[in-house]
Amino acid sequence: MIRHWTRFNGTPNHSYRDKVRITLNWKSSLMLNRRAFEAIGRPAAVELMFDQTYGIIGLKPIRTDAHNAFPVKPVLRGSYRRINAASFCLNFDIRVEKTVMFLDPFLNPDGVLELNLAKTMLVTRGSR
């Protein structure tokens, strides 16, 4: 019998614990793990940018009193930080139906953390 295998391109459980991990959920909240938060310098706020040509979201530390500052808030449980990006996602028509994780977050030389919307993986757990 001939098999037509499809490879699973995900990762084993908890393999992102020591790596930069950023997700975007259907509520347009960006969730950053401790490593991601530290990679951008533990800012109290970020500026959100979007490269529409390549579908890349950019996060850059910014002063909290800037008019375009998005606060980076701690999550009650765990070491994650949350950015409410609803207005940003609405403005650029960025929509996800389920939680996705960015596969290759990249900190460029300008200090901008780049998140490619074309390089994501579904990570939602579904209803319980």
N, C-alpha and C positions, 0 to 999 in steps of 0.2 A: 504494500500500500504506500502511495506517495503522500507525504505530509507537506502542507503549505504553512509553515510556521510563521508567526508574527512575533518579533522580539518585543519584550517589555522593556521600554527605555526609562523606566522609573528607577528608584533606588530603594534599597532595603530600609526598613523602619529605622528612624533616628540617625540616619547617615548625614543629615544636615545640621546636627547639633553643634558641631564645631566649625561650621562654615557660615558665610553670609547667607541669610535666608530672608526673602521679602515676598509677601503675598499681597494680592489684591482681591477683595471679596465683592460680592454683588451689591453691597452697601457703599461701595467706593472707598473703603477704608484700606489704607496701606498698613501692613503689619511688618515691623522690622524686628528681627531677633537681636540679641545682645551684640553679636559680632557685626551686624549691619549698622547698628547704632554707633558702635565704637569706630567703625570704618569711616564714618563721615564726621567724626569728632565730637560725638555726644551733644549735638546741638539742642537747644530748647525750641527752635523753629527752623523750618526749611522753606526754600523757595522751590516751587514746582514749575518745571518747564516741559515743553513737548516738542519734539521734532516730528512734524507731521509727515515728512517725506519718508522717514525710516521707521516710524512708529515707536519712537524711543522716549520714555519718560525720564526726566532728569530731576534729581534731588540735590539741592545745594544748601549748605548751612547759611542762615541769614539772621539778622537781629530780630528779636521778637517784636520790636516796635515798628518794623517795616510794614508798609501798607499791604504787601503781598506775602506776608509771613503766615505759614501754616504751622500751628503748634504741634510739637512732638510730645504726645502724652503717654505716661506709663500706663500699662494695663494692670488692673487690680491683682491678677494672679500671674505669676511668672515674670520673666525678664523682658518681655516684648514691649515695644513702643508702638503707638498707633497714630496715624496721620489721617484725619478726616479730609479726604480729597474729593468729596461729592461735587462741589462747585467746579473744580478743575475738570473732573471726568465729564460732567454735564457739558461744560463749555467746549471740550474737544471730542465729544461723542464717544467716549471710551466706556465700553460696557462689557461686563462679564456676567454670565448667568450663575456661575459657581466659582468658588475660590480657586485662584490659579497662583502658582509659584513661579517667580522669574528664575530661569535656569542659569543664566550667566550674568549676574549683576557685575558691572564693571566700574571701578572708580577711575575716572580719567585724570590726566595731569592737572586739570583745572579744579579738581576737588568736587566734580559733579559725579554722583552715583547714577549710572545709566542703567535703565531697566527696559529691555527690549520686549515689546508686546508680542512679537513673532516667536519668541523663545520662552514659552511658558509651559507649565504642566499642570493639569488638573489635580488638585490635592484635597478637594472637599470630601468629607466623610459621609455626607448624605443624611437623610432623616433617621432618627433613632426611635 
